[in-house]
Amino acid sequence: PKASRGICGADAHAIAGRNYLRMVAAGTSAHSDHAREILHILHTSSADGNYHVRDEQKLLRLALEWEIPTEGRDIYDIAHEVAEVGLQEFGKSFGTQLFLKRATKERQQVWHDQGIEPRAIDREIATAMHMTHMGNTADPEFLVRQGLRTSLSNGWGGSMLGTEITDILFGTPTVRTTEGNLGVLEKDMVNIVVHGHDPVFSEMVVTAAEVKELVDYAKSKGAKGINMVGLCCTANEVAMRHGVRMAGNFLQQENAILTGVVEMMCVDVQCIFPSLAPLSECFHTKFVTSSPIARIPGSIYIEFKPETAFDQAKDLIRMAIDNFQNRDNAKTYIPPTKQTAVVGYPTEQIIKQLDGVTNSHLDEIGSYKPAIDAIKAGVLRGAVAIVGCNNPRVRPDYSHFEIMKELLANDVLIVATGCAAQVATKAGLLNKEAKYLCGDGLRRVCELAD
């Protein structure tokens, strides 16, 4: 029989708690390091550089929130100071995360009373690693509590920082119509897939693909043009800002190469299968890695640098175009499946949509009040967020879709991102026809807000 405790005396609860907390620390480090990279890019932004401030109003609002002076200052001076304050959130010696003040007073009080207000992001990660090191915490309650604190440093720290600064640098998303699934690949075009999570890289590649000189070069090689598509969270980023179509999510990255029509898959960080390198060798696909965080054997490694980013992106596009002639048509097959999706709903866009159904004579515009009122009245039963990857242990996308379908039928509004958003795309849940899968209450809200 199995022993009830490990050789050191730790029971199953302690072991599970330690493993859980280490996974939380790893996830927090990944999301938050993404934000750190974006903040460093903001700090290097300039009017004549590769990276610019695209949403000045959001930058000014954030500066006001952080009490950074703006009057009479150059927009890039403000941007650089905002970046410096944001970077302090990772390692400051005292205080808690600045964005906690965005939560309701009641929620802030709960965090305070429970002692889980997150301090510096890096401190919470280090604390989690220290607590789970040999000979430290074995009480599962306190391991879970630190998991909550570390998670809050992610959600209200790194992830929120990443979202805000990405919008400032690349523009706050607006509503766009796009398509999703492997059917977005084109047999007579140069297909380039951007994959990963960091828009610092993908934004440059997408922008370079629109340069007329390179489009003409692709045509000179026998292609009809350049077809940019996205995978995983990078797909969401470029879809919301450029309308770039989404080839799929986590478990479809190998399938994209298996179509035989991908000239290049270029990746940055996170969710990248090491199998892509040997798989690409079975086809003509160039598999390019770009970050020291994600070094993969067998890839073409070209480290992306902010100061030369656009020139590097153009070089990658040329490499993909030159590879078009190496495609083996005997090995190609593009599944005909794709769905239309309407995407691009940051908080600003959601509020703008709700303003359209607000009685401005009675209520203040610019808030979530119409949605909250619908929940209070029982027309909607609530709202949930569905995020995250699919899992090879179950049929791809099955769990996500079944949960989404059931929630919609029961008048629950869904906010989706990550791989879950691409599941919704492929299932046809991100277009207006999906209202017929909704319960009566949610369907009425959809029709009213349209």
C-alpha positions in Angstrom: 0.0 0.0 0.0 1.0 3.6 -0.6 2.4 5.5 2.4 0.1 8.3 3.7 3.1 10.7 3.9 6.3 11.3 2.2 9.7 10.5 3.8 9.8 14.0 5.2 6.3 13.8 6.7 4.5 15.9 4.1 1.0 14.5 3.4 -0.8 14.5 0.1 -2.5 17.9 0.8 0.9 19.5 1.4 2.4 18.0 -1.8 -0.6 18.9 -3.9 -0.6 22.4 -2.4 3.1 22.9 -3.2 2.7 21.7 -6.8 -0.3 23.9 -7.3 1.5 27.0 -6.0 4.5 26.3 -8.2 2.3 26.2 -11.2 0.7 29.5 -10.2 4.1 31.0 -9.8 5.1 29.8 -13.3 2.0 31.1 -14.9 2.3 34.5 -13.2 5.9 34.8 -14.3 4.9 34.1 -17.9 2.1 36.6 -18.0 3.9 39.3 -16.1 7.2 38.9 -18.0 5.1 39.6 -21.1 4.0 42.9 -19.5 7.6 43.7 -18.5 8.7 43.3 -22.1 5.8 45.6 -23.3 6.8 48.2 -20.7 10.4 48.2 -21.8 9.2 48.7 -25.4 7.1 51.7 -24.3 10.2 53.1 -22.6 12.1 53.0 -26.0 9.2 54.3 -28.0 9.7 57.6 -30.0 8.2 59.6 -32.8 10.8 58.4 -35.3 11.5 54.9 -33.9 9.9 51.5 -34.7 7.4 51.7 -31.9 5.0 54.6 -31.3 2.2 55.7 -29.0 -1.0 54.8 -30.9 -3.5 55.6 -28.2 -2.5 58.9 -26.6 -5.8 59.3 -24.7 -5.4 56.0 -22.9 -1.8 57.0 -22.0 -2.9 60.3 -20.6 -5.7 58.6 -18.6 -3.2 56.1 -17.1 -0.8 58.9 -16.3 -3.6 60.8 -14.5 -4.5 57.6 -12.6 -0.9 57.2 -11.5 -0.5 61.0 -10.7 2.1 61.6 -13.4 2.2 65.2 -14.6 1.1 65.7 -18.2 0.6 69.4 -18.6 2.9 70.9 -21.3 4.9 67.7 -21.7 5.9 65.8 -24.8 3.8 62.6 -25.2 6.9 60.4 -25.3 8.3 62.0 -22.1 5.0 61.0 -20.5 5.1 57.5 -22.0 8.6 56.9 -20.7 7.6 57.9 -17.1 4.5 55.8 -17.3 6.8 52.9 -18.3 9.1 53.5 -15.4 6.3 53.6 -12.9 4.9 50.4 -14.4 8.2 48.6 -14.2 8.4 49.5 -10.5 5.3 47.3 -10.0 7.6 44.3 -10.5 10.2 45.0 -7.8 9.1 47.8 -5.5 10.1 47.3 -1.9 7.0 48.6 -0.3 3.2 48.9 -0.9 0.8 46.9 -3.0 -0.2 46.8 -6.7 -1.4 50.2 -8.0 -4.3 48.7 -10.0 -5.9 47.2 -6.9 -7.6 50.6 -6.5 -9.7 49.9 -9.6 -11.6 47.2 -7.7 -14.7 48.0 -5.7 -14.1 49.1 -2.1 -15.8 46.0 -0.9 -13.5 43.7 -2.9 -10.4 45.6 -1.7 -11.6 45.2 1.9 -11.9 41.4 1.4 -8.4 41.2 0.0 -7.1 43.3 2.9 -8.9 41.3 5.6 -7.6 38.0 4.1 -4.1 39.3 3.9 -3.8 38.5 0.2 -3.3 42.0 -1.3 -0.4 41.4 -3.8 2.8 43.3 -3.3 5.5 43.6 -6.0 4.9 41.0 -8.7 8.4 39.5 -8.5 8.1 39.3 -4.7 5.0 37.2 -4.8 6.6 34.8 -7.3 9.8 34.6 -5.1 7.7 34.1 -2.0 5.8 31.2 -3.7 9.0 29.5 -4.8 10.5 30.0 -1.3 7.4 28.6 0.5 7.5 25.5 -1.7 11.2 24.8 -1.3 12.3 21.9 0.7 11.6 22.2 4.4 9.1 25.1 4.2 5.3 25.4 4.2 3.4 22.1 4.6 0.0 23.6 5.6 -2.1 23.5 2.4 -4.3 26.4 3.5 -1.4 28.8 3.5 -0.1 27.4 0.2 -3.5 28.1 -1.4 -3.5 31.6 0.2 -0.2 32.4 -1.4 -1.6 31.0 -4.6 -4.4 33.6 -4.4 -2.0 36.4 -3.6 0.3 35.4 -6.5 -2.7 35.1 -8.9 -3.8 38.6 -7.9 -0.4 40.0 -8.7 -0.9 38.4 -12.1 -4.4 39.5 -12.8 -4.3 43.0 -11.2 -0.6 43.4 -11.9 1.1 41.8 -14.9 -1.9 41.0 -17.0 -3.6 44.3 -16.5 -0.3 46.2 -17.2 0.2 44.1 -20.3 -3.3 45.0 -21.6 -3.1 48.7 -20.9 0.4 49.2 -22.3 -0.3 47.1 -25.4 -3.3 49.3 -26.2 -1.2 52.4 -25.7 1.5 51.1 -28.0 -0.6 49.4 -30.7 -4.0 51.0 -30.4 -7.1 50.0 -28.4 -9.0 47.4 -30.4 -12.2 48.2 -32.3 -14.9 46.0 -33.6 -13.8 44.1 -36.7 -15.1 41.2 -38.8 -12.7 38.4 -39.4 -12.6 34.6 -40.0 -11.3 31.6 -38.1 -10.1 28.0 -38.6 -7.6 26.3 -40.9 -9.7 27.3 -44.0 -8.2 30.8 -43.8 -5.0 29.5 -45.3 -4.7 30.2 -49.1 -3.4 27.8 -51.7 -2.2 30.6 -54.1 -0.7 33.0 -51.6 2.4 33.1 -49.4 1.1 31.9 -46.0 2.8 33.3 -42.9 1.7 32.2 -39.5 2.4 34.4 -36.4 2.1 32.4 -33.2 2.7 33.0 -29.5 1.7 35.8 -27.2 3.9 38.9 -27.6 2.5 41.6 -29.9 5.8 43.4 -30.0 6.9 40.8 -32.5 3.7 40.1 -34.4 2.7 43.7 -34.9 6.0 44.3 -36.8 5.6 41.2 -39.0 1.9 42.0 -39.8 2.9 45.6 -40.6 5.8 44.5 -42.8 3.5 42.2 -44.8 1.5 45.2 -45.9 4.4 47.0 -47.5 3.7 47.3 -51.2 7.2 46.5 -52.2 6.9 43.1 -50.5 3.5 42.4 -51.8 4.8 43.1 -55.3 7.8 40.8 -54.6 5.4 38.0 -53.6 3.5 38.4 -56.9 6.8 38.3 -58.8 7.4 34.9 -57.3 4.1 33.5 -58.6 1.9 34.2 -55.6 -1.2 36.3 -55.6 -0.1 38.1 -52.4 0.8 37.6 -48.8 -1.7 35.9 -46.4 -1.0 36.6 -42.7 -2.8 34.4 -40.2 -2.5 34.0 -36.4 -2.4 31.2 -33.9 -3.2 31.2 -30.2 -3.2 34.6 -28.3 -1.2 36.3 -31.0 -4.1 35.5 -33.3 -6.4 37.4 -31.0 -4.0 40.4 -30.8 -3.7 40.9 -34.6 -7.3 40.0 -35.3 -8.6 42.8 -33.0 -6.2 45.4 -34.3 -5.8 44.4 -38.0 -8.5 42.0 -38.9 -5.9 39.3 -39.5 -7.7 35.9 -39.7 -7.2 33.2 -37.1 -5.9 29.8 -38.2 -6.7 28.2 -34.8 -5.7 27.6 -31.3 -3.3 25.6 -29.2 -3.9 22.1 -30.5 -4.0 23.3 -34.1 -0.5 24.6 -34.4 0.8 21.3 -35.9 -2.2 21.0 -38.1 -1.4 24.4 -39.7 2.0 23.0 -40.9 0.4 19.7 -41.9 -1.6 21.6 -44.6 1.7 21.9 -46.5 0.9 25.5 -47.5 2.6 27.4 -44.7 5.8 29.1 -46.0 6.8 30.3 -42.5 5.7 30.0 -38.9 7.3 32.7 -36.8 6.9 32.5 -33.0 7.7 34.5 -30.0 6.9 33.1 -26.5 4.5 30.6 -24.8 2.3 27.8 -26.0 4.8 26.8 -28.7 5.2 23.0 -29.3 8.9 21.9 -29.6 7.5 19.4 -32.2 7.0 22.2 -34.7 10.8 22.1 -35.6 11.0 18.4 -36.7 7.5 18.6 -38.2 8.5 21.6 -40.4 11.4 19.6 -41.7 8.8 17.2 -43.3 7.5 20.1 -45.4 9.0 23.2 -46.8 8.0 25.4 -43.9 10.5 27.7 -42.2 10.1 27.6 -38.5 11.5 30.8 -36.9 11.9 31.5 -33.2 12.6 35.0 -32.1 13.0 35.2 -28.3 15.7 34.0 -25.8 12.8 32.9 -23.6 11.7 30.3 -26.1 14.7 28.6 -27.7 13.7 25.4 -29.6 16.2 23.0 -31.1 15.9 22.8 -34.9 14.4 26.2 -35.4 15.8 29.2 -37.3 16.7 31.6 -34.4 16.6 35.3 -35.2 16.5 37.3 -32.0 14.1 40.2 -32.4 15.5 43.6 -31.3 13.4 46.7 -30.8 15.9 49.0 -32.6 15.9 46.9 -35.8 12.4 45.4 -35.5 10.9 46.6 -38.7 13.9 45.7 -40.8 14.0 42.3 -39.3 10.3 41.8 -40.0 10.8 42.7 -43.6 13.6 40.2 -43.9 11.4 37.5 -42.5 8.7 38.3 -45.0 11.2 38.1 -47.9 12.4 34.7 -46.5 8.9 33.4 -46.6 8.3 34.7 -50.1 11.5 33.1 -51.4 10.2 29.8 -49.8 6.9 29.9 -51.8 8.5 28.2 -54.8 9.6 25.2 -52.6 6.0 24.2 -51.7 5.3 20.6 -52.8 1.7 20.6 -54.1 1.5 16.9 -53.7 1.6 17.4 -49.9 -1.0 20.1 -49.6 -4.5 20.1 -48.3 -6.4 23.0 -46.8 -9.6 22.0 -44.8 -12.5 24.0 -46.2 -13.8 24.9 -42.8 -13.9 28.5 -41.5 -16.3 30.7 -39.7 -17.0 34.4 -39.6 -16.3 36.2 -36.3 -16.9 39.7 -35.0 -14.1 40.6 -32.6 -12.5 43.6 -30.8 -14.4 44.3 -27.6 -12.2 46.0 -25.0 -13.9 47.7 -22.1 -14.2 51.0 -24.1 -16.0 49.2 -26.9 -18.3 47.4 -24.6 -19.3 50.6 -22.9 -19.8 52.3 -26.3 -22.1 49.5 -27.3 -24.1 49.8 -24.0 -24.4 53.6 -24.5 -26.5 52.8 -27.5 -29.2 51.4 -25.3 -28.9 53.8 -22.4 -31.7 56.3 -21.7 -29.5 59.4 -21.6 -32.3 61.5 -20.1 -32.4 59.3 -17.0 -29.0 57.5 -16.8 -25.4 58.6 -17.1 -23.7 57.2 -20.2 -20.2 55.7 -20.2 -20.8 52.8 -17.8 -21.8 49.1 -17.6 -25.1 50.1 -15.9 -27.4 48.7 -18.7 -25.8 45.3 -18.4 -25.8 45.4 -14.6 -29.5 46.4 -14.6 -30.2 43.5 -16.9 -28.6 41.1 -14.4 -30.4 42.7 -11.5 -33.7 42.3 -13.3 -33.0 38.7 -14.0 -33.0 39.1 -17.8 -29.4 38.0 -17.7 -28.3 35.5 -15.0 -24.7 36.8 -14.9 -21.5 37.0 -16.8 -18.5 34.6 -16.9 -15.0 34.7 -18.4 -13.8 31.6 -20.3 -10.1 31.6 -21.1 -7.3 29.2 -21.7 -6.1 26.3 -23.8 -7.7 23.1 -24.9 -6.3 19.8 -23.6 -5.2 16.7 -25.5 -6.7 14.5 -22.8 -10.2 15.3 -24.2 -11.5 15.9 -27.7 -10.2 19.3 -28.8 -12.5 22.2 -28.0 -15.3 19.9 -26.8 -15.4 21.0 -23.2 -15.1 24.7 -24.1 -17.9 24.5 -26.6 -20.3 22.4 -24.4 -19.8 24.8 -21.4 -20.3 27.9 -23.6 -23.4 26.4 -25.3 -25.0 25.6 -21.9 -24.2 29.0 -20.4 -25.7 30.9 -23.4 -28.8 28.8 -23.3 -29.2 29.8 -19.6 -28.8 33.6 -20.3 -25.2 33.9 -19.1 -23.1 36.4 -21.0 -19.6 35.1 -21.9 -16.4 37.1 -22.2 -13.9 35.0 -24.0 -10.2 35.3 -24.7 -7.1 33.1 -25.3 -7.8 29.8 -27.0 -11.4 29.9 -25.8 -12.1 32.8 -28.1 -10.9 30.8 -31.1 -13.1 27.9 -30.0 -16.0 30.3 -30.0 -15.0 31.5 -33.4 -14.8 28.0 -34.9 -18.1 27.1 -33.4 -19.8 30.2 -34.9 -20.4 31.8 -31.5 -18.8 35.1 -32.3 -21.3 36.2 -34.9 -24.8 37.5 -34.6 -26.4 34.2 -35.7 -25.3 32.7 -32.3 -28.2 34.6 -30.7 -30.4 31.7 -31.7 -28.5 29.5 -29.3 -29.2 31.9 -26.4 -31.9 31.8 -23.9 -34.8 34.3 -24.3 -33.2 36.9 -22.0 -29.8 37.0 -23.5 -31.3 36.9 -27.0 -33.4 40.0 -26.3 -30.3 41.8 -24.9 -28.3 40.9 -28.1 -31.1 42.2 -30.3 -31.4 45.4 -28.3 -27.6 46.1 -28.3 -27.2 45.4 -32.0 
